[in-house]
Amino acid sequence: MLNQIKRAKTKARPLQLAEKATTLVSSIDMKILVKISDQELELLRSQLMNLIEKADKIKRLLEE
């Protein structure tokens, strides 16, 4: 019984993480972007590209 609960939680984890990531990215205040330095913008751009690459990889796996 306990193992079934753990398995169910483990199976639900990818969806939970995707929902959390969507919420976090959606919470970025777009107005602040004009106020941050070029270096910070580049770091943000890099992090977003990394996130996109990971999301694309997951999407491709789901489409197989």
N, CA, C and O atoms as a CHARMM CRD file, in Angstrom:
* protein
*
  256
    1    1 MET  N      0.82800  -1.20100   0.00000 PROA 1      0.00000
    2    1 MET  CA     0.00000   0.00000   0.00000 PROA 1      0.00000
    3    1 MET  C      0.86800   1.25900   0.00000 PROA 1      0.00000
    4    1 MET  O      0.64500   2.17700  -0.79000 PROA 1      0.00000
    5    2 LEU  N      1.85400   1.29300   0.88800 PROA 2      0.00000
    6    2 LEU  CA     2.74900   2.45000   0.96600 PROA 2      0.00000
    7    2 LEU  C      3.52800   2.62400  -0.33000 PROA 2      0.00000
    8    2 LEU  O      3.73900   3.74500  -0.79300 PROA 2      0.00000
    9    3 ASN  N      3.95700   1.49700  -0.91600 PROA 3      0.00000
   10    3 ASN  CA     4.67900   1.56200  -2.18600 PROA 3      0.00000
   11    3 ASN  C      3.79400   2.11000  -3.30000 PROA 3      0.00000
   12    3 ASN  O      4.27600   2.84500  -4.16200 PROA 3      0.00000
   13    4 GLN  N      2.51700   1.76700  -3.29500 PROA 4      0.00000
   14    4 GLN  CA     1.59100   2.27800  -4.31100 PROA 4      0.00000
   15    4 GLN  C      1.44000   3.78500  -4.18100 PROA 4      0.00000
   16    4 GLN  O      1.38700   4.49500  -5.18500 PROA 4      0.00000
   17    5 ILE  N      1.37100   4.26700  -2.96600 PROA 5      0.00000
   18    5 ILE  CA     1.25400   5.71200  -2.72900 PROA 5      0.00000
   19    5 ILE  C      2.51000   6.41600  -3.21300 PROA 5      0.00000
   20    5 ILE  O      2.43000   7.45500  -3.86900 PROA 5      0.00000
   21    6 LYS  N      3.67300   5.85300  -2.89300 PROA 6      0.00000
   22    6 LYS  CA     4.94300   6.44400  -3.32800 PROA 6      0.00000
   23    6 LYS  C      5.04400   6.45800  -4.85000 PROA 6      0.00000
   24    6 LYS  O      5.49900   7.43900  -5.43800 PROA 6      0.00000
   25    7 ARG  N      4.61600   5.36000  -5.48800 PROA 7      0.00000
   26    7 ARG  CA     4.65300   5.30000  -6.95300 PROA 7      0.00000
   27    7 ARG  C      3.72700   6.33700  -7.57100 PROA 7      0.00000
   28    7 ARG  O      4.08200   6.97500  -8.56200 PROA 7      0.00000
   29    8 ALA  N      2.55900   6.50800  -7.00000 PROA 8      0.00000
   30    8 ALA  CA     1.60100   7.49500  -7.51200 PROA 8      0.00000
   31    8 ALA  C      2.17200   8.90000  -7.38200 PROA 8      0.00000
   32    8 ALA  O      2.03700   9.71200  -8.29800 PROA 8      0.00000
   33    9 LYS  N      2.80700   9.19200  -6.25300 PROA 9      0.00000
   34    9 LYS  CA     3.42000  10.51100  -6.05900 PROA 9      0.00000
   35    9 LYS  C      4.56200  10.72400  -7.04200 PROA 9      0.00000
   36    9 LYS  O      4.71500  11.81000  -7.60000 PROA 9      0.00000
   37   10 THR  N      5.36300   9.68500  -7.25200 PROA 10     0.00000
   38   10 THR  CA     6.48000   9.77400  -8.18600 PROA 10     0.00000
   39   10 THR  C      5.97800  10.02100  -9.60200 PROA 10     0.00000
   40   10 THR  O      6.55700  10.82600 -10.33200 PROA 10     0.00000
   41   11 LYS  N      4.91500   9.34100  -9.99600 PROA 11     0.00000
   42   11 LYS  CA     4.35800   9.52300 -11.34200 PROA 11     0.00000
   43   11 LYS  C      3.76800  10.91400 -11.52400 PROA 11     0.00000
   44   11 LYS  O      3.79100  11.44900 -12.63200 PROA 11     0.00000
   45   12 ALA  N      3.24400  11.50500 -10.46800 PROA 12     0.00000
   46   12 ALA  CA     2.63800  12.83400 -10.55300 PROA 12     0.00000
   47   12 ALA  C      3.68800  13.94000 -10.52300 PROA 12     0.00000
   48   12 ALA  O      3.38900  15.07700 -10.88600 PROA 12     0.00000
   49   13 ARG  N      4.89900  13.63100 -10.10200 PROA 13     0.00000
   50   13 ARG  CA     5.94200  14.64400  -9.90900 PROA 13     0.00000
   51   13 ARG  C      6.27600  15.44700 -11.17600 PROA 13     0.00000
   52   13 ARG  O      6.38400  16.67000 -11.08500 PROA 13     0.00000
   53   14 PRO  N      6.44500  14.82700 -12.34600 PROA 14     0.00000
   54   14 PRO  CA     6.75400  15.62500 -13.53700 PROA 14     0.00000
   55   14 PRO  C      5.69800  16.69400 -13.82400 PROA 14     0.00000
   56   14 PRO  O      6.03500  17.82600 -14.17000 PROA 14     0.00000
   57   15 LEU  N      4.43400  16.33500 -13.68200 PROA 15     0.00000
   58   15 LEU  CA     3.36100  17.30300 -13.91800 PROA 15     0.00000
   59   15 LEU  C      3.42500  18.42500 -12.88900 PROA 15     0.00000
   60   15 LEU  O      3.26800  19.59600 -13.23300 PROA 15     0.00000
   61   16 GLN  N      3.65200  18.07300 -11.64000 PROA 16     0.00000
   62   16 GLN  CA     3.75200  19.08500 -10.58200 PROA 16     0.00000
   63   16 GLN  C      4.90100  20.04900 -10.85800 PROA 16     0.00000
   64   16 GLN  O      4.75100  21.26100 -10.69700 PROA 16     0.00000
   65   17 LEU  N      6.04600  19.51300 -11.27400 PROA 17     0.00000
   66   17 LEU  CA     7.20300  20.36200 -11.55800 PROA 17     0.00000
   67   17 LEU  C      6.95100  21.26500 -12.76300 PROA 17     0.00000
   68   17 LEU  O      7.34700  22.43100 -12.76000 PROA 17     0.00000
   69   18 ALA  N      6.29200  20.73100 -13.79400 PROA 18     0.00000
   70   18 ALA  CA     5.97600  21.54100 -14.97000 PROA 18     0.00000
   71   18 ALA  C      5.01900  22.66800 -14.60300 PROA 18     0.00000
   72   18 ALA  O      5.18000  23.79800 -15.06500 PROA 18     0.00000
   73   19 GLU  N      4.02900  22.36500 -13.78000 PROA 19     0.00000
   74   19 GLU  CA     3.08300  23.40000 -13.34000 PROA 19     0.00000
   75   19 GLU  C      3.79600  24.46600 -12.51500 PROA 19     0.00000
   76   19 GLU  O      3.52900  25.65800 -12.66800 PROA 19     0.00000
   77   20 LYS  N      4.69600  24.03700 -11.64600 PROA 20     0.00000
   78   20 LYS  CA     5.44000  24.98000 -10.80700 PROA 20     0.00000
   79   20 LYS  C      6.33400  25.87200 -11.66900 PROA 20     0.00000
   80   20 LYS  O      6.40300  27.08100 -11.44700 PROA 20     0.00000
   81   21 ALA  N      7.01400  25.28000 -12.64800 PROA 21     0.00000
   82   21 ALA  CA     7.87500  26.05800 -13.53400 PROA 21     0.00000
   83   21 ALA  C      7.06300  27.09400 -14.31100 PROA 21     0.00000
   84   21 ALA  O      7.49000  28.23900 -14.45900 PROA 21     0.00000
   85   22 THR  N      5.89600  26.69000 -14.80300 PROA 22     0.00000
   86   22 THR  CA     5.02800  27.61500 -15.53300 PROA 22     0.00000
   87   22 THR  C      4.59800  28.76900 -14.64100 PROA 22     0.00000
   88   22 THR  O      4.61600  29.92600 -15.05900 PROA 22     0.00000
   89   23 THR  N      4.21600  28.45300 -13.42600 PROA 23     0.00000
   90   23 THR  CA     3.79700  29.48600 -12.47500 PROA 23     0.00000
   91   23 THR  C      4.94100  30.44500 -12.17500 PROA 23     0.00000
   92   23 THR  O      4.74800  31.66100 -12.15300 PROA 23     0.00000
   93   24 LEU  N      6.12800  29.90100 -11.94600 PROA 24     0.00000
   94   24 LEU  CA     7.27800  30.74500 -11.61600 PROA 24     0.00000
   95   24 LEU  C      7.65100  31.66600 -12.78100 PROA 24     0.00000
   96   24 LEU  O      7.90800  32.85300 -12.58000 PROA 24     0.00000
   97   25 VAL  N      7.67900  31.11900 -13.98900 PROA 25     0.00000
   98   25 VAL  CA     8.02200  31.94900 -15.15200 PROA 25     0.00000
   99   25 VAL  C      6.94200  33.00600 -15.37900 PROA 25     0.00000
  100   25 VAL  O      7.25300  34.14500 -15.72800 PROA 25     0.00000
  101   26 SER  N      5.69400  32.64100 -15.18600 PROA 26     0.00000
  102   26 SER  CA     4.59000  33.58900 -15.36300 PROA 26     0.00000
  103   26 SER  C      4.63200  34.71700 -14.34000 PROA 26     0.00000
  104   26 SER  O      4.09200  35.79700 -14.57900 PROA 26     0.00000
  105   27 SER  N      5.26800  34.46800 -13.21000 PROA 27     0.00000
  106   27 SER  CA     5.30200  35.48000 -12.15400 PROA 27     0.00000
  107   27 SER  C      6.41200  36.51500 -12.34700 PROA 27     0.00000
  108   27 SER  O      6.53400  37.44200 -11.54600 PROA 27     0.00000
  109   28 ILE  N      7.21800  36.37000 -13.39300 PROA 28     0.00000
  110   28 ILE  CA     8.26700  37.35900 -13.66300 PROA 28     0.00000
  111   28 ILE  C      7.60700  38.67500 -14.05000 PROA 28     0.00000
  112   28 ILE  O      6.78600  38.72600 -14.96500 PROA 28     0.00000
  113   29 ASP  N      7.97300  39.72900 -13.34700 PROA 29     0.00000
  114   29 ASP  CA     7.43200  41.06500 -13.61100 PROA 29     0.00000
  115   29 ASP  C      8.14200  41.64700 -14.83200 PROA 29     0.00000
  116   29 ASP  O      9.32300  41.98800 -14.76900 PROA 29     0.00000
  117   30 MET  N      7.41900  41.75800 -15.93200 PROA 30     0.00000
  118   30 MET  CA     8.01200  42.23400 -17.18100 PROA 30     0.00000
  119   30 MET  C      8.52000  43.67200 -17.07700 PROA 30     0.00000
  120   30 MET  O      9.44800  44.06000 -17.78600 PROA 30     0.00000
  121   31 LYS  N      7.91300  44.45200 -16.19900 PROA 31     0.00000
  122   31 LYS  CA     8.32500  45.85500 -16.04900 PROA 31     0.00000
  123   31 LYS  C      9.74200  45.97000 -15.49500 PROA 31     0.00000
  124   31 LYS  O     10.44400  46.94200 -15.77600 PROA 31     0.00000
  125   32 ILE  N     10.15600  44.99000 -14.71700 PROA 32     0.00000
  126   32 ILE  CA    11.47800  45.04900 -14.09500 PROA 32     0.00000
  127   32 ILE  C     12.59300  44.78800 -15.10600 PROA 32     0.00000
  128   32 ILE  O     13.74400  45.16200 -14.87700 PROA 32     0.00000
  129   33 LEU  N     12.25000  44.14800 -16.22100 PROA 33     0.00000
  130   33 LEU  CA    13.26900  43.80100 -17.20700 PROA 33     0.00000
  131   33 LEU  C     13.98100  45.03000 -17.76600 PROA 33     0.00000
  132   33 LEU  O     15.16400  44.95600 -18.09900 PROA 33     0.00000
  133   34 VAL  N     13.28900  46.14200 -17.87100 PROA 34     0.00000
  134   34 VAL  CA    13.93200  47.35700 -18.39100 PROA 34     0.00000
  135   34 VAL  C     14.86500  47.98400 -17.35900 PROA 34     0.00000
  136   34 VAL  O     15.65000  48.87200 -17.69200 PROA 34     0.00000
  137   35 LYS  N     14.78400  47.53400 -16.12600 PROA 35     0.00000
  138   35 LYS  CA    15.57200  48.12800 -15.04900 PROA 35     0.00000
  139   35 LYS  C     16.81300  47.32200 -14.68100 PROA 35     0.00000
  140   35 LYS  O     17.64900  47.79400 -13.91000 PROA 35     0.00000
  141   36 ILE  N     16.94100  46.11300 -15.22200 PROA 36     0.00000
  142   36 ILE  CA    18.10100  45.31900 -14.83000 PROA 36     0.00000
  143   36 ILE  C     19.25000  45.51300 -15.82000 PROA 36     0.00000
  144   36 ILE  O     19.04400  45.91900 -16.96300 PROA 36     0.00000
  145   37 SER  N     20.43800  45.21900 -15.36300 PROA 37     0.00000
  146   37 SER  CA    21.64500  45.46200 -16.15900 PROA 37     0.00000
  147   37 SER  C     21.71200  44.51900 -17.36000 PROA 37     0.00000
  148   37 SER  O     21.02500  43.49900 -17.41300 PROA 37     0.00000
  149   38 ASP  N     22.55500  44.88800 -18.31600 PROA 38     0.00000
  150   38 ASP  CA    22.75600  44.04700 -19.49400 PROA 38     0.00000
  151   38 ASP  C     23.28800  42.67100 -19.09800 PROA 38     0.00000
  152   38 ASP  O     22.91900  41.65800 -19.69200 PROA 38     0.00000
  153   39 GLN  N     24.15000  42.64900 -18.09900 PROA 39     0.00000
  154   39 GLN  CA    24.71000  41.38400 -17.62900 PROA 39     0.00000
  155   39 GLN  C     23.61000  40.49200 -17.04600 PROA 39     0.00000
  156   39 GLN  O     23.57700  39.28900 -17.30700 PROA 39     0.00000
  157   40 GLU  N     22.72300  41.07900 -16.26800 PROA 40     0.00000
  158   40 GLU  CA    21.60900  40.32000 -15.69500 PROA 40     0.00000
  159   40 GLU  C     20.63700  39.85700 -16.78400 PROA 40     0.00000
  160   40 GLU  O     20.10100  38.75100 -16.71800 PROA 40     0.00000
  161   41 LEU  N     20.41700  40.71500 -17.78500 PROA 41     0.00000
  162   41 LEU  CA    19.55400  40.32600 -18.90400 PROA 41     0.00000
  163   41 LEU  C     20.13600  39.13300 -19.65100 PROA 41     0.00000
  164   41 LEU  O     19.41200  38.21000 -20.02500 PROA 41     0.00000
  165   42 GLU  N     21.44400  39.15800 -19.86200 PROA 42     0.00000
  166   42 GLU  CA    22.09700  38.05500 -20.56300 PROA 42     0.00000
  167   42 GLU  C     22.00900  36.76700 -19.74500 PROA 42     0.00000
  168   42 GLU  O     21.79500  35.68900 -20.30000 PROA 42     0.00000
  169   43 LEU  N     22.17200  36.88000 -18.44100 PROA 43     0.00000
  170   43 LEU  CA    22.04600  35.70800 -17.57400 PROA 43     0.00000
  171   43 LEU  C     20.61400  35.16400 -17.60900 PROA 43     0.00000
  172   43 LEU  O     20.40700  33.95300 -17.67500 PROA 43     0.00000
  173   44 LEU  N     19.64300  36.05400 -17.56500 PROA 44     0.00000
  174   44 LEU  CA    18.23600  35.64000 -17.65000 PROA 44     0.00000
  175   44 LEU  C     17.96100  34.96700 -18.99200 PROA 44     0.00000
  176   44 LEU  O     17.30800  33.92500 -19.05200 PROA 44     0.00000
  177   45 ARG  N     18.46300  35.56800 -20.06000 PROA 45     0.00000
  178   45 ARG  CA    18.28700  35.00400 -21.40500 PROA 45     0.00000
  179   45 ARG  C     18.88600  33.59100 -21.46400 PROA 45     0.00000
  180   45 ARG  O     18.28200  32.67600 -22.02400 PROA 45     0.00000
  181   46 SER  N     20.06100  33.43100 -20.88800 PROA 46     0.00000
  182   46 SER  CA    20.72900  32.13500 -20.86600 PROA 46     0.00000
  183   46 SER  C     19.91200  31.10600 -20.07800 PROA 46     0.00000
  184   46 SER  O     19.75400  29.96400 -20.51100 PROA 46     0.00000
  185   47 GLN  N     19.40400  31.51600 -18.93500 PROA 47     0.00000
  186   47 GLN  CA    18.59000  30.61300 -18.11600 PROA 47     0.00000
  187   47 GLN  C     17.30300  30.21900 -18.84400 PROA 47     0.00000
  188   47 GLN  O     16.87800  29.06500 -18.78300 PROA 47     0.00000
  189   48 LEU  N     16.69200  31.17400 -19.52700 PROA 48     0.00000
  190   48 LEU  CA    15.46500  30.87700 -20.27300 PROA 48     0.00000
  191   48 LEU  C     15.73800  29.92900 -21.44000 PROA 48     0.00000
  192   48 LEU  O     14.93400  29.04200 -21.72500 PROA 48     0.00000
  193   49 MET  N     16.87200  30.12000 -22.11300 PROA 49     0.00000
  194   49 MET  CA    17.23200  29.21300 -23.20900 PROA 49     0.00000
  195   49 MET  C     17.45400  27.79900 -22.67400 PROA 49     0.00000
  196   49 MET  O     17.05500  26.81900 -23.30100 PROA 49     0.00000
  197   50 ASN  N     18.08900  27.70700 -21.51700 PROA 50     0.00000
  198   50 ASN  CA    18.30200  26.40900 -20.87900 PROA 50     0.00000
  199   50 ASN  C     16.95500  25.75300 -20.55700 PROA 50     0.00000
  200   50 ASN  O     16.76500  24.55900 -20.79100 PROA 50     0.00000
  201   51 LEU  N     16.04100  26.53300 -20.02700 PROA 51     0.00000
  202   51 LEU  CA    14.70400  26.03100 -19.70000 PROA 51     0.00000
  203   51 LEU  C     13.96800  25.56700 -20.96100 PROA 51     0.00000
  204   51 LEU  O     13.32900  24.51500 -20.96200 PROA 51     0.00000
  205   52 ILE  N     14.06200  26.35100 -22.02200 PROA 52     0.00000
  206   52 ILE  CA    13.41700  25.99800 -23.29300 PROA 52     0.00000
  207   52 ILE  C     13.98800  24.69500 -23.84500 PROA 52     0.00000
  208   52 ILE  O     13.24000  23.83400 -24.31000 PROA 52     0.00000
  209   53 GLU  N     15.31300  24.55000 -23.79300 PROA 53     0.00000
  210   53 GLU  CA    15.94500  23.32400 -24.28700 PROA 53     0.00000
  211   53 GLU  C     15.45900  22.10200 -23.51300 PROA 53     0.00000
  212   53 GLU  O     15.16000  21.06400 -24.10400 PROA 53     0.00000
  213   54 LYS  N     15.38200  22.22800 -22.19700 PROA 54     0.00000
  214   54 LYS  CA    14.92000  21.11400 -21.36900 PROA 54     0.00000
  215   54 LYS  C     13.44600  20.80000 -21.65500 PROA 54     0.00000
  216   54 LYS  O     13.05700  19.63500 -21.73600 PROA 54     0.00000
  217   55 ALA  N     12.64000  21.84200 -21.80600 PROA 55     0.00000
  218   55 ALA  CA    11.21700  21.64100 -22.10200 PROA 55     0.00000
  219   55 ALA  C     11.04600  20.98900 -23.47400 PROA 55     0.00000
  220   55 ALA  O     10.20700  20.10400 -23.64100 PROA 55     0.00000
  221   56 ASP  N     11.83800  21.42500 -24.45300 PROA 56     0.00000
  222   56 ASP  CA    11.76400  20.82800 -25.79000 PROA 56     0.00000
  223   56 ASP  C     12.14600  19.35000 -25.76100 PROA 56     0.00000
  224   56 ASP  O     11.53600  18.53200 -26.44900 PROA 56     0.00000
  225   57 LYS  N     13.15400  19.01400 -24.96400 PROA 57     0.00000
  226   57 LYS  CA    13.57700  17.61500 -24.85200 PROA 57     0.00000
  227   57 LYS  C     12.44800  16.76300 -24.26800 PROA 57     0.00000
  228   57 LYS  O     12.16300  15.67400 -24.76700 PROA 57     0.00000
  229   58 ILE  N     11.82100  17.25600 -23.22700 PROA 58     0.00000
  230   58 ILE  CA    10.70200  16.53200 -22.61400 PROA 58     0.00000
  231   58 ILE  C      9.55200  16.40600 -23.60900 PROA 58     0.00000
  232   58 ILE  O      8.93700  15.34600 -23.72600 PROA 58     0.00000
  233   59 LYS  N      9.26600  17.48800 -24.32200 PROA 59     0.00000
  234   59 LYS  CA     8.17800  17.47300 -25.30900 PROA 59     0.00000
  235   59 LYS  C      8.43600  16.42900 -26.39200 PROA 59     0.00000
  236   59 LYS  O      7.53000  15.69200 -26.78000 PROA 59     0.00000
  237   60 ARG  N      9.68100  16.37100 -26.87800 PROA 60     0.00000
  238   60 ARG  CA    10.02000  15.37100 -27.90400 PROA 60     0.00000
  239   60 ARG  C      9.81600  13.94800 -27.37400 PROA 60     0.00000
  240   60 ARG  O      9.29500  13.08700 -28.08400 PROA 60     0.00000
  241   61 LEU  N     10.22600  13.70700 -26.13200 PROA 61     0.00000
  242   61 LEU  CA    10.04100  12.37900 -25.53300 PROA 61     0.00000
  243   61 LEU  C      8.56400  12.02200 -25.41500 PROA 61     0.00000
  244   61 LEU  O      8.18200  10.86800 -25.60500 PROA 61     0.00000
  245   62 LEU  N      7.74500  13.00400 -25.10600 PROA 62     0.00000
  246   62 LEU  CA     6.30500  12.76500 -24.97800 PROA 62     0.00000
  247   62 LEU  C      5.65000  12.48400 -26.32700 PROA 62     0.00000
  248   62 LEU  O      4.63600  11.79000 -26.39900 PROA 62     0.00000
  249   63 GLU  N      6.23500  13.02500 -27.39000 PROA 63     0.00000
  250   63 GLU  CA     5.66000  12.86500 -28.72500 PROA 63     0.00000
  251   63 GLU  C      6.07500  11.56300 -29.39900 PROA 63     0.00000
  252   63 GLU  O      5.54900  11.22100 -30.45800 PROA 63     0.00000
  253   64 GLU  N      7.00700  10.83900 -28.80200 PROA 64     0.00000
  254   64 GLU  CA     7.47200   9.57200 -29.40300 PROA 64     0.00000
  255   64 GLU  C      6.43800   8.48200 -29.25600 PROA 64     0.00000
  256   64 GLU  O      6.66100   7.35600 -29.70200 PROA 64     0.00000
